[in-house]
Amino acid sequence: MKIRKYYARDVAEGFLKVKKELGSEAIILQTRKVRRRGLKGWFMPRQVEIIAALGSRSPERLGKGDIENQRRVEAEISELKVMVQSLVEEPRRRETEKGQQEDGGSENDYWRNYLQHHDVDPVIIDEIFGRLASRLKGNSVSREMLPILLREEVTVGIPVAEERADRTVVFIGPTGVGKTTTLAKLAARYALNYGEKVGLVTIDHYRIGAVDQLRAYAEIIDLPLEVAYSPRDLSRALVRLQDCDRILVDTAGRATGNQAQVGELADYIEVLLPAEVHLVISATTRWQDIRFITGSFSKLHYNRLLITKLDETTSYGAVLNGAYYVNQPLVYITDGQGVPDDLKLAREMDFAGLFWGGER
């Protein structure tokens, strides 16, 4: 397998370099922002670093690879546009909120609007202020004390758990939330940091290039990989990996509203239990969709929450919303494409700081 590293001003330019040298069949392993080397690099804009790989692929699949890479480029460009728009609108939003506060709006109204801006579900906001009212028992609270109490409520509302509780770790969730990349980060963490023998299993044989992507990660970290096309295949794969300390299982992203697809995945999950089943949700997901996702995937026995793509948003309500509706502890947060660097333990995070600007 040929692995190359590229540097460019932005993602689009970097992908063009990859395509020019490695061709459309190249697999993107990692993208991240880095500084240029040397003293001059501290005074220049960050550049994009892209790590790409080229493995052996059959000619009949090149056309599909071209389509997949084109879609990936378009998705990256679209995400960048959203991020830029958010940066442009942030100063305007702060001025609006400042004006509302100076015009005599109540402190409660101000902080309700603040949490709404972070896309916190209105039901959760009502519960937070209901608990505050019970704590205060009719007593007034100072302007400085209210945000402190709110920080406590946010912290309590996001339960966390220690990692490495179970031998088998499964990742489920909608399409496009980053399950495969997250699995690669954890595989590297367990294998390189803890010295464990890690086995990988994928039952994602629907998405074009999904198996190739995971195989590329497995070859880089030197881990065994099994592909299961049925629950029976999965049982046999687990037997072949029985000497592994840890087994990480990647699943196909499912359309949230397609209960037939979710039900099909349930047959695989039954084979894997007992296991640590992480429901993976992107931090960019709206509160309405989180309600829908958690309800649709409830039959898959998830017992952990995992939030991805924290670096792709400035509104962090999805963390609080996910914790509320999943009603299971959060173990990991991912905040970038770096493998395995952009992975954080939830127990080390200051979640209230996300909402009030202290964490990032």
N, C-alpha and C positions, 0 to 999 in steps of 0.2 A: 504493500500500500504506500502511495506517495502522499506525504503530508507537507504542506507549505503554509507559510505565514505571510500575510500581506498587510500593508499600511495604506490608508487613504484618508481623504478629508471627511468623507461620509460613507454610509453603508452602500449607497447606490454605486459610487465610484469603486468601492472595494469589491463588490460583486462583479463588476465589469472586468476588473483585473483577474479575479478568480476564473471567470468564464473564458477570458482570453487565453490564459495559460493552461488551465486544467480541463476546460471544456464544460459543457452543460451537465455532464454526469457527475461533477464534483459534489461532495457532501460538505456542508458547512458545519464545522464542529463547535466553533465558538466565535462570538463577536463581543467586543468590549471597547470602551474609551480608554486610551492611555496617553501619557505625556511623551513627547519626543525625547530622545536621549540627550544628555549634556545640559549645561547650564542654560543654553538658549531655549530648551524645551519648557522651562518654567514660565517663560514670557510669551509663549506661543499657544494658540488654541490646541486643545486635545485632538488627537487623531484616532481614527477607528482601526483597531487591530482585528483581523479576521484570520482564523485558522481553518484551512480547508483540507480535505483529503480526497484522494482519487484511488478507488479500488477497482478490482476486476468486476465488470458488469457485462451482461450479455447484450449484443447489439439490439435485440428486439425491444429492450427496455429503455433505450436512449431517448426515444420520443417522449415517454412518460416522464423521464427525468427532466427533460427540457421544460415541460409544462410545470412540473413541481418547483423547479428553481425560479421560473418566471413568477409563479405565485408567491414564492417566498420573498423575492425582491419587492414585488408590489406591496406585500403586507408590511415589510420593514419601512418602506417609504411612507405608507399610510400612517403607521404608528409614529414616525418622526413628525409628520404634519400635525398630529393630535398633540404631541408633546410641545411643539413650538407654539401652537395656538393657546395651550394652557398657560405657558409662560407669559404670553402677551396679555392674557386676560387677568392674571393674578393681581398686578398692581391696581387695576381698575376695580376688582372685587374688594380689595382691602380698603380702598377709598370709600366705596359704597357702604361697607360695614361701619367704617369710622363715622360717616355722616349719619347713619341711622342711630348710632349710639349717642352722638352729640345732640341729636334732635329730641332726646328725652325718652327713647324707647327703654323699656324695662331691661334689667340685666338678664332676667330669664329669657326674654324674647331674643336678646342679642345672642346668647349662647345656644339657644335652640336653632337660630339661623346659622350659627357657626357650625354646629353638628350636621345640619341639613346640607350645608355646602360640602362637607366631607362625605355626603351620600349615605349617612346613617339612616337606617329604616325609621320612619316616623313612629312605629310601634315601640322601638327600642328607646327612642328619645323620650316618649311619654313615660315609659317605665323608669328611666333614669331620673327624671324630674319627680316622678311619684315617690321613688325611694328617698330622694333628697328631702321632699316635704315631710315624709315620715320621720326622718332623722332629725329635722329641725323642729318639728312639733309646733309649728306656728311662730317660732322665733325668727327674727330677721337675721340676715347674714351680710357681712360686709362685701363690698365690691371686689376686694382682693381675695376673699375667702372662697367665693363661689367657684372660680375656676380650679382651685385646689381640690374642692370636694368633687367636682366633675372629673378631674384626673383620677381620683380614687375609684369612682364609679366605672370608668373605662377600664382601669386595670383589673378590677374585680370581674368585669364582664368578659374577660378573655382568659379562660383557664388554660394552663400549659401543662405539658407532661415531659418527662425525661425521654431521651432517645434510647434505642437499642433494647426495647422491652421484649420483642419477639423475634424468632429466627426467620420467619417468612414475612416479608413486607410487600404489600400490594398497593398499586397506585391506580385509582379510578377517577373518572370525572369527564366533563364535556370535552369536545374537540378543541385543540389549540391552546390549552392552558399550560403546556410545558411539562407533561408527565415524563416523557422520555429523557429530556435534558435533566430533570430533577433526579430521575433514577440514576443517570450517569454520575451526577455529583455525589450522591450517596454511596454508589458503588466505589468511587475513588476514595471517599472518606473512610469507609469501613476497611477497604483493602490496604490503603496506604497509611492511614493514621492509626488504625487499630490492628493491622496485620492479620485481618481475618481472611479466610478463603471464601470468596463471594461468587455465587452463581447467578446468572441472569436468565430470566425466562420472558419471552414475549408472546402474547396472544393477539398482538396488533398486526394482523395480516390483511387488513382492509386498506389502510392508508398507504399510498404509493411511497416507496422508499423507507417505510418505517423500520422494517427488518434490517435493511442496509445501514441505516443510521445507528441502530443499536449495535449491530455487528462491528461497525467502525469503532465505537466506544470500547467494546469488549476486546478488540484486538489491541487497542492502544494500552489498556490497563492490564491486558493478558488475563482475561476472565473467560470461563466457559459460558456459552450461550446456547439455550434450547428454544426452539420455535414450536409452539403447540397450536394445532389447527382444530383441536376438539378437546373436550374435557378428558377423554381417554388418553390423548396425546399428552395432556398436562400431567396426568397421573404418572405416566412413564417417564416424563422429563424430571419429575420430582425424585423418582427412584434413582435416576442417573446422577442427580446432584445431591444425593443423600450425605455425602461426606463434606459438604460445604457448611461453613459456620453460619452463613447468611444467604438467603435466597430472595432476590428482588424481582418482582413481577410487574411487567409493563402491560397495560391493557389498551385496547382500542378506544379512542374517544367516541362517546355515544351522543347522538342527537338527544338533547334533554327531553324533548317531548315524545320520543319514540320508545314507548314502553316495551315493544317487541324486542328491540335491540338491547335494552337494559335487562330484560328478562333472559335473553340469551347469555349475557355476561354473568348473570347470577349462577348459571350452571357451572361456570369455571370457578367462581368464588367459593362455591360449596366444596369443591375439591381442595382448595387451599386452606380452609379453616382448620384449626385456629390460626389466625394471622393478624398482623397489624395492617388494617385496611385504611389507607389515607384517601379521603375525598379531597381532590386537588381543585382549588378554585383560584382563578386569577384575581389579583388585586384591582383589576380594571372592571370587574363585573358589577353591574348595577344591583341595588338592593332587591328590586323586583325579580331579577333573574336568579339571585341567590335563593330566594324563597322557592322558586320553581325547581332549581337544581337539587336542593337538599331533599325536597319531597320526592322528586322523580328517582333519585338514586338510593332512597332509604332502604329498598329491598336488598341492597348489596352488602348489608352488615358493616358499613363503615364505622370505625371506632376512633378515628383520628381525623384532624383537619390539617391541611397543608396549603399555605398561601404562597402563590408565585407572582412574579413580575411586579414586585413592590417598587422597582425603579421606573416603572412605566406610568406612574400616576402621581398626582399631588393630593388626591382625595383618598383617605384611608378607611372609609366606612366599611369596605368589604371585609376587613379583618374583624371588626366588631360584629357585623352582620353575620359573617360566616360562623363565628363562635356561638352566636345566639341560636341560629337555626340548625347547625350541625349538632350542637349540644354535646360536643366531644372535645377533648383537649387538643390544643395546637402544639405541634412538635417542631416543625421547621418553617422557615421563611426563606424564599429565594428573592434576590434583588439584582439579577443580571444573568448573562449567558455563560459566564466563566465557570469552567469545570476544573476543580471542585470549589473554587474560591467563593463564588457568590451564593453561599448557603449559610444561613444563620440558625442558631438554636433559639427557639421561641422563649425559653426560660431566661435567656440573656438579653432579651429585647425590652426596651422601655416603650411600651405601646402607647401610653399616654403622651410620651414625647413625640410620637408621630403626629398626633393631632395638634399639639401645641408647639411644634417646631424644635423639640429637643433631641430628636433621634433622626439620623439619616447618615 
